Amino acid sequence: MWFKKKNTGGEYTGRRVRRPLAGLGSKPFFSYSAQSAPRPEPVRSPSVTRLFRPEVTDKPPARRTSRPWPRRVLKVVILALVAVLLLGNLVLTRNPEIVVHELAGGQQLLLRSRAAYQNAARDILAGSLANTNKITINTAKIAQELQRTFPELAHVSVVLPIIGNQPVVHIQTARPALILTSSRVGGVFLIDTSGRAIMEAAKVAAHVKEKLPVVQDQSDLSISVGDSALPSSSIDFITEVIGQLLAKGITVTSMVLPPGGSELHVWIDGAPYFVKFNLRGDARVGAGAFLAVKQHLEREGKTPSSYIDVRVENKAYYR
């Protein structure tokens, strides 16, 4: 059986109605019949409106202004100058700088004038268009040509500067050991420590030649500038004998390479005889044997009239 709900005040709307209770601190009462109160519109301040809602105008947006043309021109000019400087740094002059390196003993030796080496290097650089810039130049080939032109140069190198246009040629002269006169060729040559004929003695300054021993070749050697004239062992032997004798106060006046190629004849100051050495032996032993024989003969008051022979080790002969 159905019962109707009594209407206690007005029509039923089907919504909860919030009805306040009398008194303070009372809890609100919610009803399905009540209508929700409309929410108030948020108050927007003028500043907020201006931030998020800019005024709409009929003017088009301002375009970004382009850079002024003088700044662009300046940038192009700077880049062009940098390119010109880089390209200009690659160009080489034909007037190289000559740097002379010292020998092992700290002596700086030039057998020719510095201008002679510089002029030759300038001519080599001018001989090819490839030598006009740092990219195509062949420094090793230039160094080889200089050594071929000047055999007295032991070391030659060409260095290009990182910044600059002048090539630098580094040279070092070979150390001269003696002067060799040839009976076969009829010339006089400067011989270095390796036994190579480095140049004609006539082209060497007098102050260089006067400090070198002179050896006369009678063994029919074929000598030419730039080629080997004697084995380096023979050069070492001759140098050692001279040094051992000078240490005892004995001065060598002349030396001869007799036919056969294995002997060295040495004349000393104040003696009527010469000394026969074996080039294939020990120079110290040979010099020591001669000094011992010389001292023994002087104690006995004897003087050889022809020679003292120390070619055989531990044996000596005189005549």
Backbone bond lengths (Angstrom), bond angles and torsions (degrees), N, CA, C in turn:
res aa  C-N    CA-C-N  psi(-1)  N-CA   C-N-CA  omega(-1)  CA-C   N-CA-C  phi
1 M - - - 1.438 - - 1.490 109.08 -
2 W 1.278 114.54 133.50 1.471 118.77 -175.12 1.498 109.52 -95.95
3 F 1.369 115.45 142.29 1.465 122.32 178.29 1.478 108.72 -121.05
4 K 1.273 117.62 137.35 1.461 123.13 178.43 1.491 109.57 -86.77
5 K 1.385 112.24 138.42 1.443 117.78 176.74 1.498 109.74 -79.15
6 K 1.335 114.41 135.50 1.452 120.38 -176.72 1.505 110.11 -69.27
7 N 1.332 112.03 141.20 1.461 118.66 176.03 1.491 107.82 -91.74
8 T 1.375 114.50 113.96 1.469 120.11 -174.12 1.491 111.96 -98.73
9 G 1.153 123.37 6.58 1.476 121.61 178.73 1.485 111.40 160.95
10 G 1.253 117.05 83.33 1.462 119.40 176.88 1.512 111.23 94.59
11 E 1.310 113.02 176.44 1.461 119.39 -177.82 1.527 110.75 -80.48
12 Y 1.332 113.61 149.16 1.479 119.83 -179.89 1.537 108.64 -82.99
13 T 1.332 114.05 124.98 1.481 119.12 -176.95 1.509 112.85 -100.98
14 G 1.336 117.64 -10.91 1.464 119.76 -179.94 1.512 114.22 82.53
15 R 1.326 118.41 10.19 1.460 122.54 179.60 1.524 109.52 -120.75
16 R 1.325 112.42 151.58 1.461 117.48 177.01 1.509 109.67 -75.94
17 V 1.335 114.31 140.85 1.458 120.57 -179.55 1.503 107.51 -118.66
18 R 1.317 112.26 125.76 1.464 118.33 177.01 1.519 108.61 -81.39
19 R 1.302 114.75 119.38 1.466 119.92 -178.50 1.512 108.89 -119.80
20 P 1.246 116.80 122.81 1.481 119.84 179.22 1.514 109.55 -71.96
21 L 1.329 113.20 145.42 1.450 120.79 174.57 1.501 109.18 -96.62
22 A 1.308 112.05 154.83 1.471 117.50 -178.37 1.508 109.30 -71.74
23 G 1.288 114.60 146.01 1.461 120.34 174.70 1.521 112.79 98.57
24 L 1.348 114.17 157.73 1.464 120.60 179.29 1.512 110.67 -79.33
25 G 1.284 117.47 150.31 1.456 122.53 176.65 1.500 114.13 75.46
26 S 1.285 116.40 8.89 1.466 119.16 178.77 1.511 109.79 -77.98
27 K 1.321 118.02 146.25 1.454 123.06 -179.26 1.513 109.74 -81.17
28 P 1.324 117.40 142.92 1.466 120.22 179.50 1.505 110.43 -69.71
29 F 1.309 115.64 150.45 1.452 123.22 -178.46 1.510 107.73 -116.48
30 F 1.345 116.29 126.62 1.458 122.18 -177.64 1.510 110.08 -102.05
31 S 1.323 114.50 138.04 1.455 119.86 179.64 1.513 109.12 -128.81
32 Y 1.339 116.22 143.65 1.457 120.78 178.41 1.512 112.32 -68.58
33 S 1.296 115.84 -19.78 1.470 119.32 -177.46 1.507 112.98 -85.08
34 A 1.373 116.01 -10.91 1.475 118.54 -176.80 1.511 110.12 -81.86
35 Q 1.329 116.13 146.66 1.475 122.10 176.77 1.519 109.52 -91.51
36 S 1.365 114.03 140.27 1.477 117.68 179.34 1.508 109.72 -71.81
37 A 1.317 113.74 141.34 1.471 118.81 -179.28 1.514 109.79 -72.10
38 P 1.296 115.46 141.58 1.471 118.27 178.58 1.523 111.91 -65.20
39 R 1.358 115.54 139.58 1.465 119.20 -179.99 1.511 109.84 -78.37
40 P 1.310 115.30 138.77 1.474 117.56 179.77 1.534 110.84 -72.14
41 E 1.288 115.39 146.32 1.460 120.76 176.60 1.522 110.08 -67.54
42 P 1.322 116.86 136.30 1.472 117.57 179.16 1.514 111.63 -66.54
43 V 1.291 112.07 141.29 1.469 118.59 -179.27 1.523 108.19 -82.99
44 R 1.276 116.38 121.35 1.462 122.05 179.43 1.503 109.55 -102.99
45 S 1.300 115.05 128.26 1.465 119.31 178.48 1.524 109.49 -78.66
46 P 1.309 116.37 153.72 1.480 118.72 179.61 1.525 113.03 -59.03
47 S 1.350 115.76 -33.39 1.469 117.77 -178.35 1.511 110.89 -67.52
48 V 1.361 117.54 -39.82 1.448 120.58 178.86 1.507 110.88 -65.43
49 T 1.315 116.01 -40.60 1.465 120.11 179.42 1.519 111.31 -61.08
50 R 1.349 115.77 -37.86 1.446 118.65 -179.28 1.528 111.67 -70.92
51 L 1.366 114.92 -30.39 1.460 117.46 -179.23 1.515 111.93 -71.07
52 F 1.279 117.01 -49.23 1.458 121.20 -170.90 1.520 113.59 -98.95
53 R 1.271 117.01 -15.81 1.456 120.38 178.97 1.524 109.65 -129.82
54 P 1.303 116.24 79.77 1.472 118.03 -179.05 1.515 110.19 -65.27
55 E 1.278 112.06 152.68 1.466 118.16 -179.74 1.524 110.02 -66.82
56 V 1.240 116.22 132.77 1.462 122.08 179.42 1.517 109.07 -85.06
57 T 1.316 113.08 123.99 1.470 118.47 179.06 1.507 108.68 -124.14
58 D 1.274 115.42 167.59 1.463 120.52 179.23 1.521 113.12 -86.43
59 K 1.390 117.70 -3.06 1.466 119.77 -177.91 1.522 110.07 -77.28
60 P 1.346 119.72 139.49 1.482 122.11 176.07 1.523 110.53 -70.64
61 P 1.338 117.85 153.52 1.471 119.83 179.96 1.534 110.93 -64.28
62 A 1.322 113.28 144.35 1.468 119.16 -177.86 1.519 109.99 -69.99
63 R 1.320 117.47 133.55 1.456 122.43 177.88 1.529 110.66 -82.55
64 R 1.379 113.63 152.56 1.454 118.86 179.06 1.520 109.48 -70.62
65 T 1.300 114.79 129.44 1.460 118.88 -177.93 1.523 110.02 -71.80
66 S 1.300 118.49 137.22 1.462 123.77 178.81 1.533 110.27 -77.50
67 R 1.390 114.74 157.50 1.457 118.94 179.72 1.516 110.14 -66.26
68 P 1.288 115.99 146.15 1.471 118.48 178.79 1.514 110.46 -66.72
69 W 1.297 118.40 146.95 1.457 123.32 -176.13 1.519 114.16 -62.78
70 P 1.341 123.11 -29.76 1.481 119.28 177.72 1.521 112.97 -60.48
71 R 1.330 118.86 -33.78 1.458 120.75 -179.98 1.530 110.70 -68.36
72 R 1.292 117.00 -38.81 1.463 120.45 177.65 1.525 110.75 -65.98
73 V 1.313 116.10 -41.92 1.466 119.72 179.38 1.526 110.70 -63.53
74 L 1.339 117.32 -39.58 1.456 120.95 179.73 1.528 110.97 -63.80
75 K 1.318 116.02 -39.77 1.458 119.81 178.75 1.518 111.08 -64.19
76 V 1.318 116.79 -42.86 1.467 120.36 178.64 1.526 110.87 -64.15
77 V 1.326 116.70 -40.27 1.468 120.45 179.91 1.520 111.19 -64.24
78 I 1.331 117.07 -41.19 1.467 120.60 179.33 1.526 111.03 -63.89
79 L 1.315 116.93 -44.23 1.467 120.21 178.51 1.528 111.10 -63.13
80 A 1.320 116.42 -38.72 1.464 119.37 178.79 1.521 111.42 -66.09
81 L 1.339 117.04 -39.70 1.464 120.25 178.32 1.520 111.52 -64.66
82 V 1.336 116.81 -41.44 1.466 120.36 178.04 1.526 110.77 -61.83
83 A 1.338 116.61 -42.83 1.466 120.22 178.70 1.525 111.40 -63.32
84 V 1.344 116.58 -40.90 1.462 120.13 179.22 1.529 110.77 -64.66
85 L 1.341 116.66 -41.26 1.461 119.98 179.32 1.521 111.59 -64.67
86 L 1.326 116.80 -41.78 1.467 119.82 178.97 1.524 111.45 -64.50
87 L 1.319 116.53 -43.48 1.454 119.66 178.22 1.525 111.52 -67.16
88 G 1.323 116.22 -38.60 1.462 119.62 178.69 1.516 112.69 -66.08
89 N 1.338 117.76 -30.46 1.456 120.97 178.88 1.527 112.23 -70.08
90 L 1.328 117.15 -18.94 1.463 120.53 179.68 1.525 112.42 -82.74
91 V 1.313 117.22 -17.14 1.470 120.83 -177.96 1.532 109.42 -78.23
92 L 1.323 117.33 139.19 1.461 123.39 -179.38 1.521 110.60 -113.11
93 T 1.328 114.95 142.82 1.452 119.94 174.35 1.531 109.60 -83.44
94 R 1.302 115.90 166.83 1.465 121.70 179.15 1.518 111.45 -102.99
95 N 1.306 117.14 19.73 1.470 121.76 179.66 1.532 108.25 -119.93
96 P 1.327 118.31 83.71 1.462 120.31 -174.14 1.521 112.47 -74.03
97 E 1.318 114.27 158.68 1.466 121.04 173.73 1.532 108.66 -94.23
98 I 1.342 116.31 137.21 1.459 122.04 -179.68 1.523 108.84 -104.48
99 V 1.335 116.02 123.24 1.471 122.28 177.48 1.522 107.62 -115.88
100 V 1.341 116.17 121.34 1.467 121.74 -178.14 1.519 108.38 -98.24
101 H 1.337 116.04 125.76 1.458 121.19 178.87 1.528 110.03 -94.90
102 E 1.312 114.91 147.41 1.460 120.43 -178.59 1.526 111.10 -75.85
103 L 1.328 115.32 157.98 1.456 120.99 174.21 1.519 109.65 -76.67
104 A 1.328 116.11 179.59 1.472 120.30 -175.52 1.524 111.69 -60.84
105 G 1.327 117.85 -32.04 1.458 120.66 -179.05 1.510 114.19 -85.35
106 G 1.315 117.71 6.56 1.461 120.75 -179.97 1.512 113.61 87.47
107 Q 1.319 118.17 6.77 1.459 122.13 -179.41 1.522 109.94 -91.69
108 Q 1.318 114.83 132.30 1.464 120.13 176.22 1.525 108.01 -97.42
109 L 1.332 115.71 114.81 1.458 120.73 -173.06 1.515 110.05 -121.10
110 L 1.329 115.31 130.43 1.455 122.40 173.39 1.521 107.86 -127.14
111 L 1.325 116.63 120.31 1.456 120.85 179.00 1.517 111.96 -85.52
112 R 1.323 116.98 -12.93 1.463 122.99 172.46 1.527 107.76 -130.47
113 S 1.313 115.54 173.26 1.459 119.42 177.50 1.532 109.78 -72.68
114 R 1.311 115.57 153.79 1.462 120.17 177.05 1.530 110.96 -61.50
115 A 1.321 116.54 -34.11 1.470 120.24 -179.66 1.529 111.32 -64.40
116 A 1.336 117.57 -31.93 1.466 119.76 179.37 1.526 110.90 -64.85
117 Y 1.318 117.04 -42.40 1.468 120.15 178.42 1.526 111.09 -69.67
118 Q 1.324 116.27 -37.67 1.463 119.14 -178.78 1.523 111.52 -68.33
119 N 1.326 116.96 -41.01 1.467 119.94 178.81 1.525 111.17 -64.74
120 A 1.327 117.18 -40.09 1.465 119.86 179.08 1.523 110.76 -65.81
121 A 1.337 117.41 -41.21 1.467 120.12 177.99 1.524 111.10 -65.25
122 R 1.335 116.94 -35.84 1.466 120.26 178.15 1.526 110.74 -66.03
123 D 1.316 117.40 -40.36 1.466 120.05 179.00 1.529 111.90 -65.80
124 I 1.327 116.69 -37.78 1.471 119.90 178.84 1.524 110.46 -67.03
125 L 1.325 117.34 -42.15 1.461 120.50 178.47 1.523 111.62 -63.92
126 A 1.316 116.08 -37.39 1.470 119.70 -178.97 1.519 112.33 -77.16
127 G 1.311 118.42 -8.41 1.458 120.61 -175.97 1.514 114.88 -79.97
128 S 1.339 118.57 -7.87 1.465 120.46 -178.25 1.528 109.63 -147.80
129 L 1.346 116.05 140.77 1.465 120.43 176.38 1.525 111.65 -69.01
130 A 1.314 117.07 -21.99 1.470 119.86 178.75 1.521 111.90 -66.37
131 N 1.323 117.72 -18.53 1.463 121.25 -178.80 1.514 112.95 -88.08
132 T 1.334 117.33 8.54 1.462 119.86 -177.27 1.523 113.60 -92.12
133 N 1.330 118.43 -5.47 1.472 119.85 -179.99 1.526 108.81 -145.97
134 K 1.326 114.65 163.17 1.458 121.33 -174.48 1.527 113.14 -74.99
135 I 1.311 117.32 -15.95 1.465 119.89 -175.85 1.525 111.06 -82.10
136 T 1.311 117.91 -42.67 1.462 121.29 -172.72 1.526 114.07 -101.70
137 I 1.319 119.13 -6.62 1.461 120.46 -177.61 1.524 110.61 -68.97
138 N 1.316 115.92 144.00 1.472 122.52 178.07 1.524 107.52 -112.05
139 T 1.324 116.37 94.06 1.467 120.68 -175.95 1.524 112.00 -67.53
140 A 1.334 117.51 -35.44 1.466 119.88 -179.74 1.533 111.05 -64.47
141 K 1.312 116.46 -39.31 1.468 119.99 179.70 1.524 110.73 -66.95
142 I 1.311 117.35 -38.81 1.468 120.67 178.52 1.522 110.11 -63.73
143 A 1.335 117.20 -42.27 1.465 120.63 178.43 1.525 111.18 -62.83
144 Q 1.321 117.74 -39.92 1.464 121.03 178.78 1.530 111.21 -64.85
145 E 1.322 116.96 -40.29 1.464 120.14 179.70 1.531 110.89 -65.93
146 L 1.318 116.81 -37.13 1.467 119.77 178.31 1.528 111.05 -66.92
147 Q 1.337 117.36 -41.15 1.467 119.88 177.94 1.520 111.54 -67.56
148 R 1.316 117.20 -33.60 1.465 120.03 177.12 1.537 110.17 -69.10
149 T 1.310 117.24 -35.05 1.464 120.65 178.48 1.514 111.71 -74.28
150 F 1.335 116.57 -36.53 1.462 121.66 -178.09 1.539 108.88 -123.86
151 P 1.325 118.09 90.04 1.469 120.11 -178.83 1.520 113.68 -63.41
152 E 1.327 117.74 -17.64 1.475 119.19 -179.60 1.526 113.01 -73.94
153 L 1.330 116.99 -7.95 1.460 120.48 178.35 1.520 109.43 -85.35
154 A 1.322 116.24 117.96 1.468 120.75 -179.82 1.525 111.32 -79.10
155 H 1.339 116.63 -35.96 1.467 120.95 -177.88 1.525 108.74 -138.80
156 V 1.333 114.97 134.52 1.463 122.05 176.57 1.518 108.19 -138.92
157 S 1.315 116.44 134.60 1.473 121.15 174.95 1.521 108.32 -145.69
158 V 1.326 115.12 145.78 1.462 122.16 179.35 1.527 107.72 -114.39
159 V 1.323 116.43 124.44 1.464 122.57 -176.67 1.522 108.71 -118.33
160 L 1.344 115.69 134.96 1.464 121.39 178.31 1.521 109.15 -100.51
161 P 1.326 118.66 133.06 1.463 119.98 179.63 1.523 111.57 -72.09
162 I 1.329 116.59 146.95 1.464 120.21 176.33 1.525 110.04 -67.16
163 I 1.314 115.00 -45.36 1.463 120.89 176.46 1.516 107.22 -120.87
164 G 1.295 116.67 115.37 1.456 120.75 -177.17 1.513 110.48 137.09
165 N 1.329 115.60 172.29 1.464 120.67 -174.05 1.519 113.65 -124.90
166 Q 1.333 118.30 0.99 1.460 120.36 -175.71 1.525 110.82 -102.70
167 P 1.343 118.11 117.66 1.472 119.88 175.53 1.526 110.49 -65.91
168 V 1.325 115.11 150.76 1.469 121.59 -179.94 1.521 107.93 -118.27
169 V 1.344 115.82 123.39 1.466 122.03 179.94 1.527 108.03 -104.94
170 H 1.328 116.29 117.71 1.467 122.46 177.71 1.525 108.69 -97.76
171 I 1.328 116.75 127.26 1.468 121.07 -178.94 1.527 109.25 -130.10
172 Q 1.319 114.19 151.00 1.470 121.72 173.58 1.521 108.07 -141.43
173 T 1.334 116.12 125.74 1.458 121.61 -177.29 1.526 110.15 -78.94
174 A 1.333 115.74 144.17 1.461 120.13 173.95 1.531 109.45 -67.21
175 R 1.331 115.69 150.39 1.460 119.49 -179.42 1.532 109.81 -81.55
176 P 1.334 118.97 117.44 1.462 120.35 178.46 1.530 110.49 -71.80
177 A 1.340 115.51 142.80 1.464 120.55 -177.81 1.527 112.09 -111.49
178 L 1.335 117.76 -40.24 1.462 120.66 -177.68 1.518 109.82 -161.75
179 I 1.342 114.39 171.68 1.461 121.68 175.63 1.521 107.16 -110.58
180 L 1.311 116.47 128.10 1.464 122.19 -176.60 1.517 109.29 -115.29
181 T 1.325 115.75 123.20 1.463 121.62 175.51 1.526 108.10 -99.77
182 S 1.306 116.29 132.40 1.450 121.50 -175.37 1.528 110.56 -107.39
183 S 1.338 115.09 126.20 1.457 119.42 176.09 1.518 111.08 -78.34
184 R 1.307 118.23 -25.85 1.462 121.79 -179.28 1.522 111.56 -78.45
185 V 1.309 116.67 -48.40 1.464 121.15 -177.83 1.522 111.11 -84.63
186 G 1.316 115.67 -31.35 1.454 119.39 -178.73 1.511 113.04 83.10
187 G 1.318 118.20 20.03 1.455 121.57 -179.78 1.515 111.61 -119.41
188 V 1.318 114.87 171.39 1.459 122.63 178.66 1.521 107.07 -122.64
189 F 1.330 116.88 126.95 1.461 121.41 -171.11 1.529 110.74 -127.40
190 L 1.313 112.78 150.36 1.457 120.47 173.93 1.526 108.00 -92.33
191 I 1.354 116.66 124.88 1.457 122.73 -176.00 1.529 108.34 -110.80
192 D 1.348 115.66 132.68 1.462 118.59 179.22 1.525 110.84 -89.97
193 T 1.324 116.77 -177.08 1.459 121.65 -175.14 1.523 113.10 -67.63
194 S 1.321 118.11 -17.63 1.465 120.84 177.48 1.521 112.57 -89.75
195 G 1.362 117.48 -2.00 1.459 121.54 -179.47 1.507 114.01 89.23
196 R 1.320 117.83 10.98 1.460 121.67 -177.26 1.527 110.12 -93.92
197 A 1.347 116.24 138.97 1.458 120.73 174.68 1.520 108.57 -78.51
198 I 1.319 117.40 110.77 1.461 120.06 -171.32 1.529 113.21 -95.28
199 M 1.330 118.24 -25.12 1.462 119.84 175.63 1.524 109.28 -171.93
200 E 1.299 115.71 167.08 1.459 120.77 177.61 1.522 109.30 -73.93
201 A 1.334 115.40 137.33 1.466 120.02 -175.97 1.524 111.89 -65.38
202 A 1.333 117.56 -25.96 1.463 119.76 -179.67 1.519 112.19 -64.58
203 K 1.345 117.41 -22.59 1.460 121.07 -179.27 1.533 112.87 -91.99
204 V 1.317 116.35 0.82 1.466 120.81 -177.33 1.522 109.01 -95.78
205 A 1.309 115.88 143.09 1.460 120.54 179.85 1.527 110.69 -63.31
206 A 1.338 116.12 150.50 1.464 121.32 -175.84 1.526 111.86 -64.42
207 H 1.325 117.29 -35.69 1.467 119.02 -177.11 1.528 111.99 -69.48
208 V 1.339 117.24 -18.09 1.463 120.83 175.13 1.519 110.11 -83.79
209 K 1.328 117.88 -41.92 1.470 121.59 -176.34 1.514 112.41 -70.61
210 E 1.306 118.12 -33.17 1.467 119.72 -175.11 1.527 112.98 -68.30
211 K 1.329 117.61 -15.09 1.461 121.15 179.23 1.528 112.89 -95.13
212 L 1.326 117.77 -0.66 1.461 121.21 -174.66 1.524 110.97 -109.10
213 P 1.339 117.43 142.67 1.470 120.22 175.08 1.517 110.83 -71.45
214 V 1.313 115.13 153.29 1.462 121.24 -179.34 1.523 108.54 -111.32
215 V 1.337 115.53 130.00 1.459 122.25 178.57 1.522 108.18 -121.52
216 Q 1.336 115.55 129.78 1.462 120.62 178.44 1.522 108.82 -98.82
217 D 1.333 114.80 126.47 1.463 120.08 -179.50 1.520 110.02 -93.65
218 Q 1.351 115.26 120.67 1.459 121.62 174.11 1.530 110.73 -118.14
219 S 1.341 115.39 12.50 1.469 119.81 -177.55 1.516 112.26 -95.39
220 D 1.306 116.83 10.49 1.466 122.26 175.18 1.535 112.12 66.49
221 L 1.331 115.95 43.37 1.467 120.04 177.46 1.524 110.46 -75.06
222 S 1.324 115.87 144.48 1.456 121.16 174.16 1.531 107.96 -94.53
223 I 1.325 116.31 113.11 1.468 120.88 -172.44 1.516 109.33 -119.28
224 S 1.318 116.10 133.48 1.472 122.55 173.50 1.516 108.26 -146.15
225 V 1.315 115.34 149.77 1.459 120.85 -176.82 1.525 109.95 -64.68
226 G 1.323 115.29 131.71 1.452 121.77 179.06 1.510 113.46 97.69
227 D 1.357 117.48 -13.62 1.461 121.54 -179.01 1.523 110.38 -107.08
228 S 1.326 115.18 165.11 1.455 121.04 178.74 1.516 109.66 -75.50
229 A 1.330 116.70 132.05 1.463 122.16 179.52 1.518 111.63 -105.17
230 L 1.340 117.06 -38.66 1.457 123.12 -179.05 1.518 109.60 -136.31
231 P 1.334 117.31 153.87 1.469 118.72 172.71 1.531 110.17 -65.99
232 S 1.309 115.21 149.01 1.467 118.91 179.15 1.530 111.35 -62.74
233 S 1.341 117.37 -28.04 1.464 120.15 177.78 1.527 110.90 -65.22
234 S 1.337 117.42 -35.29 1.466 120.21 177.64 1.524 111.06 -68.63
235 I 1.319 116.52 -38.06 1.458 119.84 176.94 1.532 110.08 -63.26
236 D 1.323 116.71 -43.28 1.469 120.25 178.80 1.528 110.85 -63.39
237 F 1.321 117.37 -39.96 1.464 121.25 -179.37 1.534 109.99 -63.19
238 I 1.326 116.71 -49.43 1.463 120.46 -178.29 1.524 110.50 -61.29
239 T 1.325 116.71 -43.97 1.464 120.52 -179.09 1.528 111.30 -63.66
240 E 1.339 116.90 -39.67 1.460 121.01 -178.97 1.528 111.61 -68.31
241 V 1.312 117.77 -42.35 1.465 120.68 178.93 1.524 110.78 -61.80
242 I 1.326 116.51 -44.73 1.463 119.72 179.52 1.532 110.31 -61.84
243 G 1.339 116.62 -42.49 1.453 119.64 179.31 1.516 113.11 -64.20
244 Q 1.335 118.28 -40.73 1.471 121.71 179.13 1.529 111.24 -65.05
245 L 1.309 116.93 -40.03 1.466 119.56 179.68 1.529 111.76 -70.74
246 L 1.318 116.37 -41.09 1.468 118.95 178.66 1.528 111.33 -63.64
247 A 1.339 116.49 -32.39 1.463 119.24 178.87 1.531 111.63 -64.15
248 K 1.322 117.57 -24.15 1.477 122.36 178.17 1.524 112.27 -100.21
249 G 1.318 116.39 11.41 1.457 120.26 176.91 1.505 114.07 79.53
250 I 1.330 117.89 20.69 1.466 121.82 -179.32 1.519 108.30 -105.60
251 T 1.319 116.38 125.78 1.458 121.50 -178.02 1.516 110.39 -98.69
252 V 1.321 116.66 132.21 1.463 122.89 177.55 1.522 108.30 -86.83
253 T 1.324 116.52 126.28 1.467 120.31 -179.38 1.526 112.49 -95.41
254 S 1.325 117.97 -35.18 1.462 120.44 179.21 1.525 109.25 -160.06
255 M 1.362 114.04 159.97 1.469 121.24 178.71 1.518 108.43 -141.52
256 V 1.339 115.30 147.46 1.455 121.50 -177.34 1.517 108.65 -136.04
257 L 1.337 114.65 138.96 1.464 121.67 170.31 1.526 106.30 -100.23
258 P 1.345 117.95 101.64 1.467 120.36 -176.60 1.524 111.29 -74.23
259 P 1.312 118.77 168.32 1.459 120.94 176.03 1.525 111.19 -57.29
260 G 1.273 115.93 142.13 1.454 121.24 -177.57 1.515 111.49 119.82
261 G 1.334 117.64 -36.16 1.465 122.19 173.27 1.504 116.68 81.36
262 S 1.340 119.28 4.36 1.465 119.90 -178.69 1.521 112.98 -121.19
263 E 1.323 117.12 5.33 1.471 120.24 -177.89 1.519 110.75 -120.56
264 L 1.329 113.51 158.83 1.457 122.31 173.63 1.523 107.53 -135.15
265 H 1.333 116.14 122.68 1.461 121.67 177.41 1.531 108.26 -104.07
266 V 1.329 114.36 128.15 1.470 120.04 -174.28 1.527 109.29 -122.49
267 W 1.338 115.97 128.22 1.461 122.43 173.37 1.526 108.78 -102.33
268 I 1.332 115.22 136.19 1.460 120.05 -178.28 1.528 109.48 -115.11
269 D 1.300 114.28 159.31 1.459 120.65 -175.61 1.535 110.15 -69.60
270 G 1.354 114.99 129.57 1.468 121.36 175.02 1.500 114.98 82.51
271 A 1.328 119.32 7.87 1.464 120.93 -179.75 1.518 109.76 -116.57
272 P 1.366 117.49 140.87 1.468 120.01 178.84 1.521 113.23 -83.82
273 Y 1.286 118.64 2.84 1.462 123.12 -176.17 1.530 110.01 -122.54
274 F 1.305 114.67 170.71 1.466 119.86 174.17 1.529 108.27 -123.49
275 V 1.318 115.99 170.63 1.450 122.03 -175.61 1.523 108.36 -116.85
276 K 1.336 116.27 133.47 1.458 121.61 177.82 1.531 109.55 -98.61
277 F 1.356 115.32 122.00 1.463 121.38 178.38 1.530 109.11 -116.26
278 N 1.313 115.15 152.52 1.466 122.02 175.55 1.535 108.14 -97.07
279 L 1.332 116.61 115.89 1.466 120.71 -178.37 1.522 112.86 -64.77
280 R 1.324 116.62 -20.97 1.459 120.10 -178.82 1.533 112.45 -92.01
281 G 1.307 116.42 -0.19 1.454 120.58 179.85 1.513 112.11 -94.63
282 D 1.347 114.60 -164.96 1.468 122.13 178.64 1.518 108.72 -92.10
283 A 1.325 116.53 122.98 1.469 120.42 -176.10 1.521 111.78 -64.94
284 R 1.323 117.98 -39.17 1.462 121.16 -179.48 1.531 110.65 -66.32
285 V 1.311 115.23 -42.41 1.469 119.21 179.55 1.529 110.52 -64.96
286 G 1.330 116.67 -43.48 1.463 119.81 179.72 1.516 112.36 -64.02
287 A 1.333 116.16 -44.16 1.466 119.47 179.28 1.523 111.02 -65.71
288 G 1.331 116.18 -39.40 1.463 119.04 178.28 1.515 112.06 -64.56
289 A 1.334 117.58 -39.48 1.464 120.89 178.14 1.526 110.89 -63.44
290 F 1.317 117.41 -42.73 1.464 119.95 178.63 1.533 110.89 -62.81
291 L 1.311 117.77 -44.78 1.465 120.37 -179.03 1.526 111.01 -63.24
292 A 1.328 116.63 -36.95 1.466 119.16 178.70 1.535 110.98 -67.41
293 V 1.345 117.21 -43.29 1.467 120.67 178.59 1.527 110.56 -64.75
294 K 1.296 116.55 -42.97 1.479 120.60 179.67 1.522 110.47 -60.01
295 Q 1.316 117.66 -45.19 1.452 120.87 179.77 1.540 111.35 -64.79
296 H 1.333 116.68 -40.32 1.469 120.45 178.48 1.528 111.52 -63.70
297 L 1.323 117.29 -43.11 1.461 120.38 -179.68 1.523 111.53 -67.55
298 E 1.296 117.48 -36.00 1.468 120.50 178.96 1.530 110.69 -67.41
299 R 1.339 118.37 -35.63 1.463 120.52 177.57 1.527 111.24 -66.46
300 E 1.351 115.17 -33.79 1.464 119.71 179.59 1.530 112.47 -88.17
301 G 1.318 115.95 -4.60 1.457 119.60 178.85 1.505 113.47 74.64
302 K 1.290 117.07 28.65 1.457 121.72 -179.69 1.527 110.30 -109.48
303 T 1.320 114.64 145.18 1.463 120.17 178.01 1.519 108.69 -133.78
304 P 1.313 117.75 120.52 1.474 119.83 177.16 1.525 110.24 -63.04
305 S 1.300 114.90 145.69 1.468 119.77 -179.86 1.513 112.99 -96.71
306 S 1.334 117.78 -16.48 1.464 119.49 -175.80 1.533 112.30 -124.12
307 Y 1.334 116.95 -59.25 1.466 118.41 -174.44 1.526 110.53 -160.73
308 I 1.333 115.17 167.61 1.460 125.16 167.58 1.520 105.87 -124.41
309 D 1.300 116.93 124.74 1.465 122.63 -173.96 1.536 108.81 -107.32
310 V 1.337 116.36 115.74 1.472 121.39 176.96 1.529 109.89 -121.80
311 R 1.307 117.53 30.95 1.462 120.45 -177.56 1.519 112.27 -70.88
312 V 1.334 117.82 -30.20 1.451 121.92 179.88 1.522 108.37 -94.76
313 E 1.332 117.09 129.01 1.452 121.83 -177.17 1.535 110.29 -64.83
314 N 1.357 114.78 137.56 1.464 123.88 178.93 1.538 112.74 67.80
315 K 1.305 117.22 12.41 1.452 121.06 176.55 1.524 108.90 -137.64
316 A 1.322 116.66 147.98 1.454 121.31 178.87 1.519 109.35 -143.95
317 Y 1.319 116.04 144.95 1.455 123.06 -179.76 1.537 107.88 -132.43
318 Y 1.308 114.74 150.83 1.455 117.38 174.99 1.512 108.58 -143.76
319 R 1.307 113.21 160.39 1.470 119.60 -178.96 1.520 108.93 -146.57
